[in-house]
Amino acid sequence: MQPMSSPIPLSVLDLATIVQGADAADAFRRSVALAQAAERFGYTRYWFAEHHNMESVASAATSVLIGHVAAQTSAIRVGAGGIMLPNHAPLLIAEQFGTLAALHPGRIDLGLGRAPGTDPVTSHALRRSLQGADDFPRDVQELLAYLAPRDASARVRAIPGEGSEVPVWILGSSTYGAQLAAVLGLPFAFASHFAPTHLQEALYIYRERFRASRYLAAPYALACVNALAAGTDAEAQHLATSFYRLILGLVRNHRQPLAPPVVSMDGHWNDAERAAVQHMARYAFVGSAATVKEGLDDFIAETGVQEVMITTNTFDLDARIRSYELIAGIMG
């Protein structure tokens, strides 16, 4: 395999996926094994995403899981992609990530999202009020202030937290996050692995409106994609049926743990469902190493992103680790 002509950083997104017949403890063991492998393969970051009330996702207590994985790795950056800030008080997040940064200096990232990371009923259970989403820009700025160098005049301080200056990212699946990241001069990460529609528009807005800040002199954009590499195209497509069934559960609002692969998706979905899954998986690169390389090359050229984050859903952990190894190889 030939490395790409212009290698860019590669990172990993993990939801601590629960597979059929297993539990959260097993998901956490899998996450540790994958993070350790990603570190060996040279990946830059390993992020967890906050989701709630989903049978396939065990990363709800995101900061706890970040600490657990950071303690069992040594170099890879570990962080949140992201924390759904309206679910939390900014001071609490500053204290949590300040603690993580003190325990693992120079290795913690904090991505912030505006969405609830769940359904409306669960959102109410988390927030008691949905007003928090409207306060997102203000909450981000409050959080940044808590992480900044000590302000002697501040009446409320994040201890630990102040002075840690944990790198803060703005996440987005639409143009809203792009606008906020641009105004605040923060790095921007787009969730094109499940919300592909506004990727190009969001990247354009972010770059056009970016204002240099104490955090960044120029825009820095990351995009997350689905990718699954295996020995052959046919093997990868077989493994990917677990991923397609997972998305199908979202389409049907019938969410279940990640299921084993099937021989064919025929009979598992109708035409409308297949189209919905294919839309959500627009940026899913599945196949042999050569096939995935071609897809990633085209994606990078099309978007101009400075970093690609990869999420991979396979039932078998060894196949998942092998996929990340193959992708690291083709990226040089």
FENBELFEN-V83684 format. One record per residue. N is the residue number from 1. RES is the residue in three letters. NEAR is the number of other C-alpha atoms within 12 Angstrom. D_FIRST is the distance of its C-alpha to the first C-alpha in Angstrom with 2 decimals. Layout:
n = (N:N)
res = (RES:RES)
near = (NEAR:NEAR)
d_first = (D_FIRST:D_FIRST)
This chain:
n = (1:2:3:4:5:6:7:8:9:10:11:12:13:14:15:16:17:18:19:20:21:22:23:24:25:26:27:28:29:30:31:32:33:34:35:36:37:38:39:40:41:42:43:44:45:46:47:48:49:50:51:52:53:54:55:56:57:58:59:60:61:62:63:64:65:66:67:68:69:70:71:72:73:74:75:76:77:78:79:80:81:82:83:84:85:86:87:88:89:90:91:92:93:94:95:96:97:98:99:100:101:102:103:104:105:106:107:108:109:110:111:112:113:114:115:116:117:118:119:120:121:122:123:124:125:126:127:128:129:130:131:132:133:134:135:136:137:138:139:140:141:142:143:144:145:146:147:148:149:150:151:152:153:154:155:156:157:158:159:160:161:162:163:164:165:166:167:168:169:170:171:172:173:174:175:176:177:178:179:180:181:182:183:184:185:186:187:188:189:190:191:192:193:194:195:196:197:198:199:200:201:202:203:204:205:206:207:208:209:210:211:212:213:214:215:216:217:218:219:220:221:222:223:224:225:226:227:228:229:230:231:232:233:234:235:236:237:238:239:240:241:242:243:244:245:246:247:248:249:250:251:252:253:254:255:256:257:258:259:260:261:262:263:264:265:266:267:268:269:270:271:272:273:274:275:276:277:278:279:280:281:282:283:284:285:286:287:288:289:290:291:292:293:294:295:296:297:298:299:300:301:302:303:304:305:306:307:308:309:310:311:312:313:314:315:316:317:318:319:320:321:322:323:324:325:326:327:328:329:330:331:332)
res = (MET:GLN:PRO:MET:SER:SER:PRO:ILE:PRO:LEU:SER:VAL:LEU:ASP:LEU:ALA:THR:ILE:VAL:GLN:GLY:ALA:ASP:ALA:ALA:ASP:ALA:PHE:ARG:ARG:SER:VAL:ALA:LEU:ALA:GLN:ALA:ALA:GLU:ARG:PHE:GLY:TYR:THR:ARG:TYR:TRP:PHE:ALA:GLU:HIS:HIS:ASN:MET:GLU:SER:VAL:ALA:SER:ALA:ALA:THR:SER:VAL:LEU:ILE:GLY:HIS:VAL:ALA:ALA:GLN:THR:SER:ALA:ILE:ARG:VAL:GLY:ALA:GLY:GLY:ILE:MET:LEU:PRO:ASN:HIS:ALA:PRO:LEU:LEU:ILE:ALA:GLU:GLN:PHE:GLY:THR:LEU:ALA:ALA:LEU:HIS:PRO:GLY:ARG:ILE:ASP:LEU:GLY:LEU:GLY:ARG:ALA:PRO:GLY:THR:ASP:PRO:VAL:THR:SER:HIS:ALA:LEU:ARG:ARG:SER:LEU:GLN:GLY:ALA:ASP:ASP:PHE:PRO:ARG:ASP:VAL:GLN:GLU:LEU:LEU:ALA:TYR:LEU:ALA:PRO:ARG:ASP:ALA:SER:ALA:ARG:VAL:ARG:ALA:ILE:PRO:GLY:GLU:GLY:SER:GLU:VAL:PRO:VAL:TRP:ILE:LEU:GLY:SER:SER:THR:TYR:GLY:ALA:GLN:LEU:ALA:ALA:VAL:LEU:GLY:LEU:PRO:PHE:ALA:PHE:ALA:SER:HIS:PHE:ALA:PRO:THR:HIS:LEU:GLN:GLU:ALA:LEU:TYR:ILE:TYR:ARG:GLU:ARG:PHE:ARG:ALA:SER:ARG:TYR:LEU:ALA:ALA:PRO:TYR:ALA:LEU:ALA:CYS:VAL:ASN:ALA:LEU:ALA:ALA:GLY:THR:ASP:ALA:GLU:ALA:GLN:HIS:LEU:ALA:THR:SER:PHE:TYR:ARG:LEU:ILE:LEU:GLY:LEU:VAL:ARG:ASN:HIS:ARG:GLN:PRO:LEU:ALA:PRO:PRO:VAL:VAL:SER:MET:ASP:GLY:HIS:TRP:ASN:ASP:ALA:GLU:ARG:ALA:ALA:VAL:GLN:HIS:MET:ALA:ARG:TYR:ALA:PHE:VAL:GLY:SER:ALA:ALA:THR:VAL:LYS:GLU:GLY:LEU:ASP:ASP:PHE:ILE:ALA:GLU:THR:GLY:VAL:GLN:GLU:VAL:MET:ILE:THR:THR:ASN:THR:PHE:ASP:LEU:ASP:ALA:ARG:ILE:ARG:SER:TYR:GLU:LEU:ILE:ALA:GLY:ILE:MET:GLY)
near = (17:17:20:24:13:18:24:28:29:39:41:50:44:48:42:46:44:35:33:24:17:25:20:26:19:21:31:34:23:32:40:32:27:41:44:31:32:41:30:20:29:27:35:33:42:48:47:47:42:41:34:30:26:28:31:37:37:34:38:34:29:40:37:26:36:47:35:26:41:37:24:24:26:27:26:35:40:51:46:48:48:44:45:41:46:35:38:35:25:35:27:27:41:43:30:38:46:40:28:37:35:24:22:28:25:24:33:40:40:49:44:49:42:39:36:36:34:27:20:17:16:19:26:19:16:25:24:16:19:24:18:27:26:18:22:32:28:20:30:40:26:25:39:40:27:36:36:28:21:21:15:11:8:14:9:21:27:32:25:27:34:32:26:35:34:39:35:41:43:48:45:43:34:31:31:30:39:44:31:35:44:38:28:31:33:39:43:50:47:48:43:37:38:33:30:32:22:27:38:27:23:37:41:26:26:40:31:19:22:29:25:21:16:16:24:22:16:23:35:32:41:43:47:45:41:44:49:48:44:34:24:20:20:20:24:35:31:30:40:40:33:35:44:43:40:40:37:32:26:25:25:19:17:16:25:28:33:39:30:27:27:21:17:19:24:14:12:23:23:15:14:14:24:25:17:24:32:26:22:29:33:28:37:38:38:42:30:29:35:28:28:38:34:25:29:42:27:17:30:31:19:17:29:24:37:28:33:42:41:46:44:48:51:44:34:28:30:19:26:37:34:29:42:41:34:35:49:39:26:30:33:21)
d_first = (0.00:3.78:6.51:9.34:12.12:14.62:13.61:16.53:17.91:16.96:19.83:21.11:24.19:26.01:29.31:29.93:29.76:32.40:31.45:34.10:36.30:35.46:36.87:36.21:36.20:33.32:31.45:32.01:30.73:27.52:27.22:27.71:25.10:22.50:23.56:23.30:19.77:18.85:20.52:18.52:15.18:16.62:17.90:20.89:23.43:24.51:27.17:29.67:31.63:35.37:36.44:39.68:41.21:37.98:37.69:33.90:33.73:34.94:34.21:37.68:38.80:35.85:37.09:37.95:34.47:32.94:35.21:34.36:30.58:31.03:33.27:30.63:27.82:28.19:26.03:24.40:26.70:28.44:30.45:31.86:30.28:33.06:36.65:38.87:41.46:44.37:44.43:45.27:47.57:45.72:47.55:46.24:42.60:43.24:44.71:41.94:39.12:41.29:41.61:37.86:37.33:40.04:38.45:34.87:35.30:32.66:30.48:32.17:31.55:34.03:33.08:36.18:36.71:39.86:39.51:41.10:38.04:40.19:42.93:46.27:48.32:46.08:45.97:49.74:49.64:47.34:49.05:52.49:52.26:49.63:50.96:48.27:45.70:48.09:48.25:44.52:44.56:47.52:46.01:42.80:44.99:47.11:44.12:42.86:46.35:46.38:43.16:44.39:46.33:49.73:52.35:55.72:57.44:55.30:57.33:54.32:51.52:48.36:48.69:46.04:44.09:45.89:44.15:40.84:39.38:36.61:34.13:35.15:33.02:34.42:32.73:33.32:32.90:35.24:36.53:38.96:36.62:35.20:38.76:39.64:36.55:37.31:40.97:40.40:37.59:35.20:31.44:30.76:28.49:28.47:28.24:26.39:25.09:28.60:30.50:28.54:31.66:32.50:29.16:29.41:33.14:32.86:30.32:32.59:35.66:34.12:33.12:36.36:38.68:37.05:39.57:38.61:39.83:40.10:36.89:34.70:35.28:32.89:31.40:28.35:26.90:24.56:23.78:23.05:21.11:20.48:16.99:16.13:12.85:13.22:12.24:13.65:15.32:18.62:18.13:17.16:20.13:22.37:21.57:22.13:25.68:26.75:25.67:27.47:30.54:30.57:30.75:33.28:35.43:35.47:36.47:39.25:40.20:39.88:37.50:36.58:34.21:30.67:31.15:29.20:27.09:29.05:28.49:29.04:30.31:33.00:36.31:35.08:35.48:37.53:36.50:37.54:35.72:32.51:32.81:33.49:30.47:28.22:29.76:29.17:25.54:24.93:22.10:20.41:16.79:16.47:14.14:10.91:7.80:7.49:11.23:11.50:9.29:11.69:14.58:14.08:13.64:16.85:18.59:18.21:19.37:22.17:23.48:22.87:22.75:22.17:20.64:19.19:20.59:19.19:21.46:20.56:23.34:22.93:25.86:24.12:23.23:20.69:18.77:19.08:17.84:14.83:14.06:14.37:12.19:9.21:10.18:10.68:7.20:6.04:9.35:9.00)
